[in-house]
Every structure is written in structure tokens, then in C-alpha cells.
Amino acid sequence: EIVLTQSPATLSLSPGERATLSCRASQSVSSYLAWYQQKPGQAPRLLIYDASNRATGIPARFSGSGSGTDFTLTISSLEPEDFAVYYCQQRRTFGQGTKLEIK
Amino acid sequence: EVQLVESGGGLVQPGGSLRLSCAASGFTFSSYWMSWVRQAPGKGLEWVANIKQDGSEKYYVDSVKGRFTISRDNAKNSLYLQMNSLRAEDTAVYYCARVSMYYYGSGSYARYYFDYWGQGTLVTVSS
């Protein structure tokens, strides 16, 4: 079974800064990786699928890259509403999450 | 607009049972694989179960096999999770999620990710 490891566990940044979140798979998943955003008390929301495709309605400041075992979610310029927990996922496996908090 | 609305959560004693429901609207429910995903308090996401469009295939995480049953009623646009022999470690918010599909030729195929989620229903297992 594939294991997804996200880093860092917590990322402290200020609005306007660039955020880079990492997800590493224990074996190759080709480009079949998704990213979700979850705010407190809310359901997860699909951001990115197939490593780099933005889901419907997702702002262009969110981008994904990578293939094989190493993937990155980048938020080019943080807005106040972007501070949340982010999960990567492949099939039945989720990463443990990265909490993006305001510095 | 796609909507998934869960219900049926609550407080139950260890060893008890609970049935969760998910009412779907805004899409052709019978055309999609559906899933349950849970999240223990303060923890990450855990996939629980999947069911094929016609209910002919079902898959479960090992920790719930033999205790939980996923089912659906396409005539009622509804997804269910029957949970028996509940344990404290089953305490979580349970989300209903739609599995994304792609279409090629005359066929439809499940993708690996979840494109819509319900708001969740809390299940607490405690004496």
C-alpha cells in the first residue's frame, strides 16, 4: 500500500508570501495525485487533480507539479482565506496533512 | 449544483450500531461510484468504503471489514453506511464523497479522487 508523506507538518507564513507544500509517495503514482484544502469545521475541497490540474473554480494562484514520487502544491501569493490544512491523496490513501498558519 | 447531505450521526455506546445516510442531488447519482471518508477529532482523513454505481462492488478499509456495510438506493439518490459493533476508535466525522469519473467512448470509468464532499456527520462512540 502506498504511503504519502507530507512536509512540513506546519508552515507559518504571512499573507502575500509564497507557500510550497510537499507530498512524497512511497512508490511511483505517475501523475495520479490530488490535493485538497480543509478549513476548520468544513469538508475538504478538491484543489488539484492529476498533479497539476486545477479543479473547477480554484484560483490560479494554486498550482501543482510533480510526477512519480515527489509532488508540490504552490500558492503563489497567500490570501487570508488560504490558511487551512492541505492534504494530498492517491486512491485510498491520504497524506497526514500540512497546516498552513498565519505567521 | 451538486449537493451531498449526510445525516444519522450521534452518540452511541461501544458495541452499538448506527446507520448513516447521504442524500445526493444535482447530478445523476446512479452514474457515480461513491465513498465514505472519515476524520477522527483533530486527525487526518481516512478512506472508509467505496461502492460501484450499481452496488455490485464494495471495498472497505481493513479496520471496518465485517462491521460496516456500504449500500445505496439509486431510486432514492441515497448512499448509506451501516455501522455495527462500533468502537471508540470509530469516533469521527463521516463524509460522503463522490468519486470523479471520466468518459471514454461508450464507457465511464472511476478516477481516484473525490470531486464533491458532503458537510459530514459526527459519530461519537462512548459510554
gemmi code that builds the backbone of each chain (N, CA, C; Angstrom):
import gemmi

chains = {
    "A": [
        ("GLU", (0.834, -1.195, 0.000), (0.000, 0.000, 0.000), (0.874, 1.252, 0.000)),
        ("ILE", (0.456, 2.206, -0.781), (1.209, 3.447, -0.906), (1.096, 4.278, 0.366)),
        ("VAL", (2.199, 4.860, 0.784), (2.218, 5.797, 1.901), (2.568, 7.175, 1.341)),
        ("LEU", (1.806, 8.181, 1.760), (2.069, 9.557, 1.345), (2.567, 10.348, 2.544)),
        ("THR", (3.715, 10.988, 2.394), (4.313, 11.747, 3.475), (4.360, 13.220, 3.090)),
        ("GLN", (3.697, 14.041, 3.877), (3.653, 15.472, 3.594), (4.635, 16.224, 4.484)),
        ("SER", (5.216, 17.268, 3.921), (6.108, 18.135, 4.692), (5.994, 19.570, 4.208)),
        ("PRO", (6.206, 20.539, 5.134), (6.347, 20.302, 6.576), (4.994, 20.003, 7.208)),
        ("ALA", (4.987, 19.644, 8.472), (3.716, 19.428, 9.169), (2.987, 20.742, 9.358)),
        ("THR", (3.735, 21.784, 9.646), (3.186, 23.131, 9.817), (4.060, 24.121, 9.070)),
        ("LEU", (3.409, 25.064, 8.413), (4.108, 26.095, 7.657), (3.553, 27.449, 8.085)),
        ("SER", (4.420, 28.300, 8.588), (3.997, 29.616, 9.078), (4.464, 30.689, 8.109)),
        ("LEU", (3.520, 31.361, 7.497), (3.821, 32.384, 6.502), (2.878, 33.564, 6.665)),
        ("SER", (3.191, 34.644, 5.976), (2.373, 35.846, 6.023), (1.599, 36.006, 4.717)),
        ("PRO", (0.455, 36.681, 4.763), (-0.265, 36.983, 3.515), (0.660, 37.665, 2.520)),
        ("GLY", (0.513, 37.239, 1.257), (1.359, 37.787, 0.191), (2.579, 36.944, -0.095)),
        ("GLU", (2.962, 36.101, 0.847), (4.137, 35.235, 0.630), (3.755, 34.026, -0.219)),
        ("ARG", (4.788, 33.341, -0.672), (4.625, 32.141, -1.491), (4.719, 30.917, -0.588)),
        ("ALA", (3.797, 29.976, -0.781), (3.795, 28.748, 0.011), (4.138, 27.560, -0.879)),
        ("THR", (4.999, 26.697, -0.360), (5.380, 25.486, -1.080), (5.192, 24.294, -0.160)),
        ("LEU", (4.274, 23.411, -0.516), (3.956, 22.232, 0.277), (4.384, 20.998, -0.504)),
        ("SER", (4.891, 20.009, 0.221), (5.432, 18.822, -0.420), (4.657, 17.566, -0.047)),
        ("CYS", (4.596, 16.640, -0.982), (3.990, 15.333, -0.755), (4.872, 14.310, -1.456)),
        ("ARG", (5.313, 13.322, -0.688), (6.175, 12.277, -1.245), (5.487, 10.926, -1.124)),
        ("ALA", (5.446, 10.187, -2.220), (4.836, 8.860, -2.244), (5.892, 7.776, -2.056)),
        ("SER", (5.499, 6.684, -1.401), (6.439, 5.598, -1.125), (6.782, 4.785, -2.371)),
        ("GLN", (5.978, 4.927, -3.400), (6.278, 4.333, -4.700), (5.635, 5.203, -5.769)),
        ("SER", (6.037, 5.003, -6.997), (5.543, 5.874, -8.061), (4.024, 5.789, -8.211)),
        ("VAL", (3.399, 6.960, -8.323), (1.962, 7.044, -8.587), (1.725, 7.752, -9.917)),
        ("SER", (2.767, 7.796, -10.748), (2.696, 8.516, -12.016), (2.261, 9.965, -11.730)),
        ("SER", (1.214, 10.431, -12.371), (0.704, 11.783, -12.080), (-0.625, 11.745, -11.347)),
        ("TYR", (-0.954, 10.584, -10.792), (-2.272, 10.403, -10.179), (-2.258, 10.843, -8.725)),
        ("LEU", (-2.213, 12.133, -8.528), (-2.209, 12.685, -7.179), (-3.127, 13.889, -7.122)),
        ("ALA", (-3.882, 13.975, -6.032), (-4.806, 15.088, -5.824), (-4.437, 15.838, -4.549)),
        ("TRP", (-4.854, 17.097, -4.515), (-4.669, 17.947, -3.334), (-6.030, 18.497, -2.901)),
        ("TYR", (-6.220, 18.579, -1.583), (-7.448, 19.114, -1.006), (-7.094, 20.191, 0.019)),
        ("GLN", (-8.013, 21.119, 0.177), (-7.925, 22.146, 1.211), (-9.048, 21.913, 2.202)),
        ("GLN", (-8.742, 22.008, 3.485), (-9.777, 21.886, 4.501), (-9.646, 23.001, 5.520)),
        ("LYS", (-10.706, 23.761, 5.679), (-10.765, 24.806, 6.690), (-11.485, 24.268, 7.914)),
        ("PRO", (-11.249, 24.860, 9.092), (-11.865, 24.349, 10.318), (-13.389, 24.257, 10.203)),
        ("GLY", (-13.914, 23.107, 10.589), (-15.358, 22.904, 10.582), (-15.965, 22.695, 9.215)),
        ("GLN", (-15.122, 22.577, 8.197), (-15.630, 22.401, 6.829), (-15.140, 21.081, 6.238)),
        ("ALA", (-15.838, 20.669, 5.191), (-15.412, 19.488, 4.452), (-14.191, 19.821, 3.593)),
        ("PRO", (-13.416, 18.818, 3.241), (-12.323, 19.055, 2.291), (-12.872, 19.538, 0.948)),
        ("ARG", (-12.044, 20.299, 0.249), (-12.400, 20.792, -1.086), (-11.293, 20.401, -2.050)),
        ("LEU", (-11.672, 19.832, -3.174), (-10.688, 19.441, -4.182), (-10.052, 20.691, -4.800)),
        ("LEU", (-8.719, 20.720, -4.782), (-7.978, 21.825, -5.399), (-7.365, 21.415, -6.738)),
        ("ILE", (-6.613, 20.321, -6.684), (-5.763, 19.891, -7.804), (-5.968, 18.399, -8.011)),
        ("TYR", (-6.047, 17.956, -9.273), (-6.057, 16.535, -9.574), (-5.052, 16.264, -10.685)),
        ("ASP", (-4.666, 15.010, -10.815), (-3.640, 14.629, -11.784), (-2.401, 15.506, -11.649)),
        ("ALA", (-2.047, 15.793, -10.414), (-0.828, 16.510, -10.022), (-0.827, 17.992, -10.347)),
        ("SER", (-1.449, 18.382, -11.458), (-1.284, 19.769, -11.888), (-2.538, 20.430, -12.437)),
        ("ASN", (-3.649, 19.731, -12.445), (-4.887, 20.298, -12.992), (-5.740, 20.908, -11.890)),
        ("ARG", (-6.050, 22.190, -12.047), (-6.907, 22.841, -11.061), (-8.350, 22.392, -11.225)),
        ("ALA", (-8.998, 22.155, -10.101), (-10.419, 21.803, -10.127), (-11.245, 23.046, -10.471)),
        ("THR", (-12.496, 22.808, -10.780), (-13.388, 23.897, -11.163), (-13.462, 24.961, -10.075)),
        ("GLY", (-13.259, 26.210, -10.460), (-13.416, 27.325, -9.536), (-12.222, 27.624, -8.663)),
        ("ILE", (-11.144, 26.883, -8.827), (-9.949, 27.099, -7.995), (-9.107, 28.222, -8.585)),
        ("PRO", (-8.732, 29.198, -7.763), (-7.972, 30.351, -8.276), (-6.617, 29.952, -8.844)),
        ("ALA", (-6.150, 30.761, -9.779), (-4.900, 30.476, -10.484), (-3.671, 30.555, -9.589)),
        ("ARG", (-3.799, 31.131, -8.403), (-2.634, 31.207, -7.505), (-2.252, 29.815, -6.950)),
        ("PHE", (-3.178, 28.871, -7.091), (-2.889, 27.491, -6.690), (-2.341, 26.728, -7.905)),
        ("SER", (-1.202, 26.074, -7.717), (-0.666, 25.251, -8.789), (-0.021, 24.003, -8.202)),
        ("GLY", (-0.041, 22.945, -8.997), (0.565, 21.697, -8.573), (1.576, 21.228, -9.596)),
        ("SER", (2.557, 20.497, -9.108), (3.571, 19.968, -10.015), (4.094, 18.655, -9.458)),
        ("GLY", (4.846, 17.961, -10.310), (5.474, 16.719, -9.892), (4.945, 15.503, -10.620)),
        ("SER", (5.666, 14.417, -10.463), (5.255, 13.120, -11.007), (6.121, 12.054, -10.358)),
        ("GLY", (5.664, 10.829, -10.469), (6.425, 9.751, -9.852), (6.197, 9.690, -8.353)),
        ("THR", (7.159, 10.160, -7.575), (7.048, 10.099, -6.121), (7.067, 11.460, -5.435)),
        ("ASP", (7.423, 12.507, -6.135), (7.566, 13.825, -5.499), (6.647, 14.866, -6.125)),
        ("PHE", (5.849, 15.484, -5.265), (4.824, 16.420, -5.711), (4.867, 17.692, -4.862)),
        ("THR", (4.441, 18.783, -5.482), (4.442, 20.071, -4.805), (3.154, 20.816, -5.094)),
        ("LEU", (2.590, 21.396, -4.039), (1.487, 22.340, -4.165), (2.055, 23.718, -3.858)),
        ("THR", (1.859, 24.643, -4.766), (2.363, 26.003, -4.586), (1.208, 26.982, -4.584)),
        ("ILE", (1.232, 27.878, -3.610), (0.291, 29.002, -3.585), (1.147, 30.236, -3.799)),
        ("SER", (0.942, 30.910, -4.912), (1.899, 31.921, -5.359), (1.938, 33.149, -4.443)),
        ("SER", (0.782, 33.580, -3.970), (0.712, 34.748, -3.094), (-0.462, 34.528, -2.148)),
        ("LEU", (-0.159, 34.272, -0.897), (-1.181, 33.843, 0.054), (-2.224, 34.916, 0.332)),
        ("GLU", (-3.479, 34.489, 0.232), (-4.600, 35.313, 0.652), (-5.027, 34.870, 2.052)),
        ("PRO", (-5.695, 35.733, 2.807), (-6.102, 35.355, 4.173), (-6.915, 34.064, 4.219)),
        ("GLU", (-7.712, 33.827, 3.188), (-8.574, 32.632, 3.179), (-7.822, 31.350, 2.844)),
        ("ASP", (-6.538, 31.444, 2.523), (-5.770, 30.250, 2.165), (-5.201, 29.516, 3.373)),
        ("PHE", (-5.299, 30.130, 4.544), (-4.727, 29.488, 5.732), (-5.676, 28.369, 6.172)),
        ("ALA", (-5.168, 27.155, 6.069), (-6.000, 25.958, 6.213), (-5.067, 24.752, 6.296)),
        ("VAL", (-5.669, 23.566, 6.312), (-4.893, 22.332, 6.240), (-5.009, 21.773, 4.821)),
        ("TYR", (-3.903, 21.289, 4.306), (-3.854, 20.756, 2.949), (-3.453, 19.283, 2.981)),
        ("TYR", (-4.197, 18.480, 2.225), (-3.939, 17.042, 2.160), (-3.656, 16.639, 0.711)),
        ("CYS", (-2.710, 15.724, 0.554), (-2.554, 15.068, -0.734), (-3.222, 13.697, -0.645)),
        ("GLN", (-3.555, 13.136, -1.795), (-4.303, 11.870, -1.817), (-4.028, 11.119, -3.106)),
        ("GLN", (-3.951, 9.806, -2.948), (-3.862, 8.924, -4.103), (-4.698, 7.689, -3.783)),
        ("ARG", (-5.747, 7.517, -4.551), (-6.693, 6.416, -4.339), (-7.170, 6.418, -2.886)),
        ("ARG", (-6.885, 5.337, -2.145), (-7.457, 5.224, -0.807), (-6.560, 5.803, 0.279)),
        ("THR", (-5.479, 6.436, -0.119), (-4.501, 6.925, 0.842), (-4.440, 8.443, 0.849)),
        ("PHE", (-4.456, 9.001, 2.059), (-4.250, 10.429, 2.242), (-2.924, 10.656, 2.960)),
        ("GLY", (-2.297, 11.789, 2.661), (-1.183, 12.219, 3.496), (-1.703, 12.699, 4.836)),
        ("GLN", (-0.788, 12.957, 5.753), (-1.192, 13.340, 7.106), (-1.559, 14.814, 7.220)),
        ("GLY", (-1.290, 15.582, 6.170), (-1.694, 16.983, 6.130), (-0.583, 17.952, 6.472)),
        ("THR", (-0.680, 19.131, 5.890), (0.184, 20.267, 6.230), (-0.716, 21.409, 6.663)),
        ("LYS", (-0.467, 21.910, 7.870), (-1.226, 23.055, 8.361), (-0.503, 24.336, 7.956)),
        ("LEU", (-1.200, 25.165, 7.198), (-0.665, 26.452, 6.773), (-1.247, 27.511, 7.693)),
        ("GLU", (-0.388, 28.102, 8.521), (-0.865, 29.059, 9.510), (-0.267, 30.440, 9.282)),
        ("ILE", (-0.976, 31.421, 9.820), (-0.533, 32.808, 9.672), (0.623, 33.087, 10.631)),
        ("LYS", (1.681, 33.665, 10.083), (2.848, 33.997, 10.894), (2.625, 35.313, 11.634)),
    ],
    "B": [
        ("GLU", (-26.549, 22.213, -9.175), (-25.468, 22.249, -8.187), (-25.414, 20.896, -7.465)),
        ("VAL", (-24.240, 20.325, -7.428), (-24.055, 19.055, -6.721), (-24.177, 19.285, -5.218)),
        ("GLN", (-24.993, 18.466, -4.585), (-25.128, 18.529, -3.123), (-25.119, 17.128, -2.548)),
        ("LEU", (-24.401, 16.991, -1.438), (-24.357, 15.750, -0.675), (-24.641, 16.123, 0.770)),
        ("VAL", (-25.687, 15.543, 1.331), (-26.097, 15.906, 2.691), (-26.174, 14.645, 3.539)),
        ("GLU", (-25.266, 14.554, 4.527), (-25.225, 13.401, 5.415), (-26.160, 13.605, 6.601)),
        ("SER", (-26.590, 12.491, 7.151), (-27.398, 12.514, 8.360), (-27.236, 11.179, 9.072)),
        ("GLY", (-27.723, 11.131, 10.315), (-27.719, 9.868, 11.043), (-26.651, 9.738, 12.113)),
        ("GLY", (-25.763, 10.713, 12.211), (-24.736, 10.635, 13.245), (-25.309, 10.854, 14.632)),
        ("GLY", (-24.488, 10.594, 15.637), (-24.923, 10.799, 17.008), (-24.035, 10.065, 17.982)),
        ("LEU", (-24.505, 10.019, 19.230), (-23.774, 9.343, 20.299), (-24.276, 7.904, 20.430)),
        ("VAL", (-23.357, 6.971, 20.449), (-23.714, 5.562, 20.562), (-22.720, 4.878, 21.496)),
        ("GLN", (-23.184, 3.889, 22.207), (-22.302, 3.162, 23.130), (-21.424, 2.173, 22.369)),
        ("PRO", (-20.279, 1.844, 22.932), (-19.433, 0.815, 22.305), (-20.223, -0.474, 22.114)),
        ("GLY", (-20.067, -1.069, 20.940), (-20.811, -2.272, 20.593), (-22.133, -1.993, 19.910)),
        ("GLY", (-22.526, -0.739, 19.879), (-23.801, -0.366, 19.284), (-23.744, -0.211, 17.777)),
        ("SER", (-24.873, 0.192, 17.218), (-24.990, 0.335, 15.768), (-25.550, 1.702, 15.421)),
        ("LEU", (-25.253, 2.094, 14.191), (-25.726, 3.372, 13.664), (-25.789, 3.252, 12.152)),
        ("ARG", (-26.754, 3.921, 11.538), (-26.838, 3.936, 10.077), (-26.762, 5.362, 9.589)),
        ("LEU", (-25.753, 5.636, 8.794), (-25.598, 6.955, 8.196), (-26.245, 6.980, 6.821)),
        ("SER", (-26.766, 8.136, 6.463), (-27.348, 8.340, 5.140), (-26.708, 9.543, 4.481)),
        ("CYS", (-26.709, 9.525, 3.165), (-26.215, 10.653, 2.383), (-27.190, 10.867, 1.232)),
        ("ALA", (-27.846, 12.020, 1.227), (-28.791, 12.356, 0.168), (-28.070, 13.156, -0.903)),
        ("ALA", (-28.125, 12.670, -2.134), (-27.425, 13.309, -3.244), (-28.407, 14.021, -4.157)),
        ("SER", (-27.969, 15.131, -4.704), (-28.781, 15.864, -5.671), (-27.882, 16.671, -6.590)),
        ("GLY", (-28.438, 17.086, -7.720), (-27.695, 17.932, -8.646), (-26.854, 17.179, -9.652)),
        ("PHE", (-26.927, 15.844, -9.639), (-26.185, 15.045, -10.614), (-26.868, 13.682, -10.723)),
        ("THR", (-26.476, 12.915, -11.724), (-27.058, 11.590, -11.936), (-26.369, 10.607, -11.002)),
        ("PHE", (-26.953, 10.427, -9.836), (-26.347, 9.637, -8.761), (-25.971, 8.239, -9.238)),
        ("SER", (-26.803, 7.619, -10.020), (-26.584, 6.230, -10.436), (-25.387, 6.063, -11.368)),
        ("SER", (-24.789, 7.153, -11.802), (-23.653, 7.090, -12.731), (-22.301, 7.164, -12.026)),
        ("TYR", (-22.301, 7.278, -10.707), (-21.056, 7.533, -9.991), (-20.760, 6.494, -8.914)),
        ("TRP", (-19.506, 6.106, -8.807), (-19.015, 5.477, -7.602), (-19.148, 6.504, -6.470)),
        ("MET", (-19.380, 5.998, -5.268), (-19.483, 6.859, -4.097), (-18.627, 6.283, -2.981)),
        ("SER", (-18.249, 7.162, -2.047), (-17.370, 6.746, -0.950), (-17.794, 7.359, 0.375)),
        ("TRP", (-17.327, 6.743, 1.441), (-17.352, 7.335, 2.773), (-15.896, 7.559, 3.194)),
        ("VAL", (-15.644, 8.737, 3.737), (-14.325, 9.102, 4.264), (-14.552, 9.660, 5.662)),
        ("ARG", (-13.704, 9.308, 6.613), (-13.912, 9.793, 7.975), (-12.699, 10.564, 8.483)),
        ("GLN", (-12.949, 11.314, 9.555), (-11.894, 12.133, 10.148), (-12.096, 12.149, 11.657)),
        ("ALA", (-11.218, 11.480, 12.371), (-11.263, 11.487, 13.827), (-10.941, 12.892, 14.329)),
        ("PRO", (-11.408, 13.241, 15.512), (-11.190, 14.598, 16.038), (-9.725, 14.992, 16.042)),
        ("GLY", (-9.408, 16.099, 15.391), (-8.038, 16.594, 15.354), (-7.086, 15.796, 14.496)),
        ("LYS", (-7.598, 14.840, 13.728), (-6.749, 13.963, 12.922), (-6.975, 14.192, 11.425)),
        ("GLY", (-6.287, 13.379, 10.630), (-6.378, 13.494, 9.184), (-7.539, 12.699, 8.604)),
        ("LEU", (-7.555, 12.634, 7.285), (-8.628, 11.965, 6.559), (-8.308, 10.488, 6.366)),
        ("GLU", (-9.348, 9.665, 6.456), (-9.194, 8.221, 6.261), (-10.328, 7.721, 5.384)),
        ("TRP", (-9.990, 7.127, 4.248), (-10.991, 6.493, 3.403), (-11.574, 5.286, 4.127)),
        ("VAL", (-12.899, 5.117, 4.037), (-13.580, 4.034, 4.753), (-14.120, 2.972, 3.798)),
        ("ALA", (-14.853, 3.396, 2.765), (-15.500, 2.423, 1.879), (-15.873, 3.060, 0.551)),
        ("ASN", (-15.976, 2.202, -0.467), (-16.388, 2.598, -1.823), (-17.506, 1.700, -2.281)),
        ("ILE", (-18.361, 2.192, -3.165), (-19.381, 1.352, -3.780), (-19.549, 1.747, -5.239)),
        ("LYS", (-19.661, 0.748, -6.096), (-19.834, 0.954, -7.524), (-21.230, 1.491, -7.812)),
        ("GLN", (-21.413, 1.956, -9.046), (-22.694, 2.579, -9.416), (-23.897, 1.694, -9.131)),
        ("ASP", (-23.795, 0.415, -9.458), (-24.949, -0.485, -9.285), (-24.882, -1.283, -7.984)),
        ("GLY", (-23.913, -0.986, -7.143), (-23.782, -1.675, -5.868), (-23.125, -3.037, -5.957)),
        ("SER", (-22.657, -3.428, -7.121), (-22.131, -4.778, -7.313), (-20.710, -4.952, -6.778)),
        ("GLU", (-20.009, -3.861, -6.545), (-18.664, -3.922, -5.978), (-18.587, -2.982, -4.779)),
        ("LYS", (-18.005, -3.503, -3.717), (-17.853, -2.727, -2.493), (-16.462, -3.006, -1.924)),
        ("TYR", (-15.830, -1.975, -1.394), (-14.499, -2.123, -0.814), (-14.446, -1.387, 0.511)),
        ("TYR", (-13.651, -1.933, 1.434), (-13.584, -1.374, 2.784), (-12.140, -1.280, 3.264)),
        ("VAL", (-11.880, -0.318, 4.129), (-10.609, -0.302, 4.848), (-10.618, -1.477, 5.820)),
        ("ASP", (-9.460, -2.063, 6.060), (-9.387, -3.281, 6.876), (-10.023, -3.115, 8.250)),
        ("SER", (-9.886, -1.942, 8.843), (-10.336, -1.739, 10.225), (-11.852, -1.798, 10.380)),
        ("VAL", (-12.594, -1.741, 9.288), (-14.067, -1.784, 9.394), (-14.667, -3.016, 8.717)),
        ("LYS", (-13.843, -3.816, 8.073), (-14.360, -5.014, 7.394), (-15.075, -5.923, 8.366)),
        ("GLY", (-16.265, -6.388, 7.957), (-17.057, -7.260, 8.809), (-17.933, -6.512, 9.797)),
        ("ARG", (-17.721, -5.204, 9.940), (-18.526, -4.413, 10.881), (-19.371, -3.363, 10.156)),
        ("PHE", (-18.830, -2.782, 9.097), (-19.531, -1.728, 8.353), (-20.003, -2.283, 7.009)),
        ("THR", (-21.145, -1.769, 6.544), (-21.656, -2.147, 5.229), (-22.074, -0.888, 4.477)),
        ("ILE", (-21.502, -0.692, 3.311), (-21.895, 0.418, 2.451), (-22.968, -0.081, 1.496)),
        ("SER", (-23.959, 0.761, 1.227), (-25.014, 0.396, 0.288), (-25.568, 1.673, -0.348)),
        ("ARG", (-26.413, 1.499, -1.333), (-27.011, 2.645, -2.000), (-28.381, 2.276, -2.517)),
        ("ASP", (-29.210, 3.310, -2.714), (-30.519, 3.157, -3.332), (-30.586, 4.216, -4.426)),
        ("ASN", (-30.355, 3.793, -5.652), (-30.301, 4.755, -6.750), (-31.661, 5.399, -7.029)),
        ("ALA", (-32.739, 4.694, -6.705), (-34.070, 5.270, -6.902), (-34.308, 6.432, -5.939)),
        ("LYS", (-33.620, 6.386, -4.802), (-33.771, 7.449, -3.803), (-32.575, 8.397, -3.779)),
        ("ASN", (-31.636, 8.199, -4.705), (-30.423, 9.040, -4.750), (-29.741, 9.102, -3.389)),
        ("SER", (-29.594, 7.944, -2.790), (-29.073, 7.910, -1.428), (-27.980, 6.864, -1.241)),
        ("LEU", (-27.023, 7.231, -0.410), (-25.907, 6.370, -0.021), (-26.035, 6.113, 1.473)),
        ("TYR", (-25.633, 4.898, 1.890), (-25.771, 4.531, 3.303), (-24.479, 3.918, 3.831)),
        ("LEU", (-24.327, 3.993, 5.148), (-23.259, 3.261, 5.820), (-23.847, 2.684, 7.096)),
        ("GLN", (-24.012, 1.372, 7.100), (-24.476, 0.680, 8.299), (-23.253, 0.332, 9.131)),
        ("MET", (-23.218, 0.812, 10.354), (-22.057, 0.615, 11.225), (-22.477, -0.209, 12.441)),
        ("ASN", (-21.921, -1.386, 12.580), (-22.211, -2.277, 13.705), (-20.960, -2.471, 14.543)),
        ("SER", (-21.157, -3.002, 15.741), (-20.039, -3.293, 16.646), (-19.096, -2.095, 16.751)),
        ("LEU", (-19.672, -0.951, 16.989), (-18.875, 0.279, 16.997), (-17.901, 0.313, 18.164)),
        ("ARG", (-16.758, 0.925, 17.879), (-15.662, 1.038, 18.852), (-15.343, 2.512, 19.068)),
        ("ALA", (-14.666, 2.797, 20.152), (-14.281, 4.180, 20.432), (-13.471, 4.776, 19.284)),
        ("GLU", (-12.651, 3.957, 18.654), (-11.800, 4.457, 17.569), (-12.564, 4.748, 16.277)),
        ("ASP", (-13.860, 4.442, 16.259), (-14.692, 4.813, 15.108), (-15.239, 6.232, 15.244)),
        ("THR", (-14.993, 6.853, 16.398), (-15.440, 8.232, 16.599), (-14.801, 9.143, 15.568)),
        ("ALA", (-15.638, 9.841, 14.815), (-15.139, 10.668, 13.714), (-16.288, 11.418, 13.063)),
        ("VAL", (-15.921, 12.407, 12.262), (-16.864, 12.978, 11.308), (-16.810, 12.108, 10.063)),
        ("TYR", (-17.982, 11.680, 9.606), (-18.072, 10.827, 8.420), (-18.575, 11.673, 7.249)),
        ("TYR", (-17.773, 11.676, 6.184), (-18.115, 12.422, 4.976), (-18.530, 11.461, 3.869)),
        ("CYS", (-19.552, 11.843, 3.161), (-19.949, 11.207, 1.913), (-19.206, 11.949, 0.798)),
        ("ALA", (-18.628, 11.225, -0.153), (-17.869, 11.875, -1.215), (-18.143, 11.203, -2.558)),
        ("ARG", (-18.196, 11.997, -3.587), (-18.395, 11.476, -4.934), (-17.044, 11.201, -5.580)),
        ("VAL", (-16.916, 10.034, -6.175), (-15.694, 9.687, -6.900), (-15.788, 10.281, -8.303)),
        ("SER", (-14.764, 10.991, -8.705), (-14.764, 11.583, -10.042), (-14.755, 10.492, -11.110)),
        ("MET", (-15.396, 10.771, -12.223), (-15.488, 9.813, -13.321), (-14.911, 10.428, -14.590)),
        ("TYR", (-14.461, 9.571, -15.495), (-14.146, 10.060, -16.834), (-14.837, 9.163, -17.842)),
        ("TYR", (-15.060, 9.741, -19.000), (-15.850, 9.071, -20.026), (-15.010, 8.899, -21.274)),
        ("TYR", (-14.996, 7.677, -21.782), (-14.224, 7.385, -22.985), (-15.042, 6.449, -23.847)),
        ("GLY", (-15.313, 6.897, -25.055), (-16.165, 6.097, -25.930), (-17.529, 5.931, -25.286)),
        ("SER", (-17.960, 4.697, -25.174), (-19.280, 4.439, -24.592), (-19.190, 4.073, -23.118)),
        ("GLY", (-17.988, 4.121, -22.562), (-17.808, 3.692, -21.180), (-17.534, 4.829, -20.209)),
        ("SER", (-17.770, 4.554, -18.941), (-17.428, 5.502, -17.879), (-16.536, 4.782, -16.880)),
        ("TYR", (-15.578, 5.517, -16.347), (-14.558, 4.902, -15.502), (-14.293, 5.773, -14.278)),
        ("ALA", (-14.159, 5.111, -13.147), (-13.899, 5.846, -11.918), (-12.465, 6.349, -11.898)),
        ("ARG", (-12.294, 7.614, -11.484), (-10.964, 8.150, -11.222), (-10.609, 7.810, -9.776)),
        ("TYR", (-9.523, 8.366, -9.303), (-9.024, 8.009, -7.974), (-9.325, 9.078, -6.930)),
        ("TYR", (-9.899, 10.203, -7.344), (-10.055, 11.301, -6.391), (-11.530, 11.653, -6.199)),
        ("PHE", (-11.793, 12.484, -5.183), (-13.152, 12.828, -4.779), (-13.437, 14.269, -5.159)),
        ("ASP", (-14.425, 14.461, -6.028), (-14.641, 15.822, -6.528), (-15.690, 16.615, -5.755)),
        ("TYR", (-16.557, 15.945, -5.024), (-17.533, 16.644, -4.183), (-17.666, 15.903, -2.858)),
        ("TRP", (-17.850, 16.709, -1.791), (-17.955, 16.171, -0.445), (-19.193, 16.751, 0.231)),
        ("GLY", (-19.786, 15.968, 1.113), (-20.822, 16.499, 1.966), (-20.212, 17.246, 3.139)),
        ("GLN", (-21.073, 17.790, 4.002), (-20.588, 18.587, 5.139), (-20.185, 17.710, 6.329)),
        ("GLY", (-20.554, 16.436, 6.276), (-20.161, 15.495, 7.318), (-21.179, 15.345, 8.424)),
        ("THR", (-21.124, 14.185, 9.086), (-21.966, 13.925, 10.244), (-21.100, 13.284, 11.314)),
        ("LEU", (-21.242, 13.747, 12.550), (-20.371, 13.306, 13.637), (-20.911, 12.056, 14.301)),
        ("VAL", (-20.051, 11.059, 14.410), (-20.362, 9.841, 15.147), (-19.449, 9.783, 16.368)),
        ("THR", (-20.058, 9.676, 17.540), (-19.294, 9.585, 18.780), (-19.620, 8.257, 19.456)),
        ("VAL", (-18.601, 7.455, 19.673), (-18.774, 6.162, 20.327), (-18.187, 6.261, 21.731)),
        ("SER", (-19.070, 6.256, 22.702), (-18.627, 6.444, 24.088), (-19.691, 5.939, 25.046)),
        ("SER", (-19.242, 5.455, 26.193), (-20.179, 5.014, 27.226), (-20.470, 6.147, 28.201)),
    ],
}
model = gemmi.Model(1)
for chain_id, residues in chains.items():
    chain = gemmi.Chain(chain_id)
    for i, (resn, *xyz) in enumerate(residues, 1):
        res = gemmi.Residue()
        res.name, res.seqid = resn, gemmi.SeqId(i, " ")
        for name, pos in zip(("N", "CA", "C"), xyz):
            atom = gemmi.Atom()
            atom.name, atom.element = name, gemmi.Element(name[0])
            atom.pos, atom.b_iso = gemmi.Position(*pos), 0.0
            res.add_atom(atom)
        chain.add_residue(res)
    model.add_chain(chain)
structure = gemmi.Structure()
structure.add_model(model)
structure.setup_entities()
